[in-house]
Amino acid sequence: MNVNIQTVHFDADQKLIGYIREKLQKLKNFNDRIIEVKVFLKLDNVVHAIKDKIAEIRVHIPKQNFFVKSTSKSFEGSFDEAFDSMVAQIKKNKEKKVA
């Protein structure tokens, strides 16, 4: 599984990158055919004093692509929300194929 983490308009610290990589390894438990995972971390361009943090996850499985996007006040929160949605999508897709 190839993991690519990109940050847009800022540099993420190693703690955040490590956290994301650790969580992404759990995706293998739900589908062992995952080829590539791309994570995009962005700051919302709204002119508020506290900018929202956006996390996007793209997962490529042979013949299928999944995409989720989440926004919150922290990157960890956004990523956790997006990760949970991704797990739900992958599980639902796997159940369809079994049934």
Secondary structure, 3 states (H helix, E strand, C coil): CEEEEEEECCCCCHHHHHHHHHHHHHHHHCCCCCCEEEEEEEECCCCCCCCCEEEEEEEEECCEEEEEEEEECCHHHHHHHHHHHHHHHHHHHHHHHHC
